[in-house]
Amino acid sequence: LAVFAVANLVAALAPGYALLVVARIIGGAAHGVFWAVVTPYAARLVPPERLARAVAIATSGATVATVAGVPLGTLLGAAVGWRASFAVIAGLVSIIAALIIGVLPPVEHRAAARDVASATGRRSRDATLAPVLVLCATVVLVTLGHATFYTYIAAWVIEVAGFDAGAVAGILLLFGAAGALGVAVAGVLGDRMPRSLLPVPLIGVALSVAALAALAAQPAAVVVLLVLWSALLGGVPVIFQARLLQTASPALRDIAAAWLTVAFNIGIGGGALVGGIVINAWSLGALPIVTVSCVLAALGLVAVVG
């Protein structure tokens, strides 16, 4: 968080574009490390039977930020300028870092660290390594499919579904709120049925996105299906993270959480790239087909993990 705060301050003071890009890259790297640390830490704060709920609570912050961050950031930028916006973020993050040091309890991780050190030479023989890698591959597929479509959802809503540009903000707000509901549900159900829950939202996402492609000319159906897609997908990251922490051995848990963060970011960045390629090669209307294909492939990997 300290690195993230400094990176945002440098962005606010950057005299040119090159330094601004460097600051954003450093901030992005710190952001990735933050998410690699958050879920293992949350897992150590609670007993195993509360793991999914703890991950859901931690993840809810990202969900709220996704829903509120863009409009609030836009308002702040319009009010005080983009440089001041970065400076405000740096100040807020510095306060949060101080609160973490002063309020959050330490956790005992030295035994796990010793396990990792002793397992360095034999990690390939860890029985949980294979299912952890399959879970990470599944995350890449699901996130890739989602990002391929969602990165360009505003253009799809306007050009394919035929909505006015002014309606997009409201639709995206509904999408984000539905995702927050999905996180809450996953937090409640994830501890009760950690193994059997994941295929259900993935099947629902595949069906809802396929229906979007088929019913793009029906405005009411588009709104309902977008909300359904988001609600079903919203809890999937929570379920993935809980499954990973429940699957990985103590010696593998921390590094597995880092791999999961990498998997999410590969999917997000790769989805934007794939979506652009699909649009250039075919059209916006082809994006849902890619999403459904990726989710179906992910379901196959979920069946392998069991």
Buried (B, 14 or more C-beta within 10 A) or exposed (E): BEBBBBBBBBBBBBEEEEEBEBBBEBBEEBBBBBBBBBBBBBBBBBEEEBBBBBBBBBBBEBBEEBBEEBEEBEEBBEEEEBBEBBBBBBBEBBEEBEEEEEEEEEEEBEEBEEBBEEBEEEEEEBEBBEBBBBBBBBBBBBBBBBBBBBBBBBBBBBEBBEBEEEBBEEBBBBBBBBBBBBBBBBBEBBBEEBEEBBBBBBBBBBBBBBBBBEBBEBBEBBBBBBBBBBBBBBBBBBBBBBBBBBBBBBBBBBBBBBBBBBBBBBBBBBBBEBBEEBBEEEEBBBBBBBBBBBBBBBBEBBEEBE
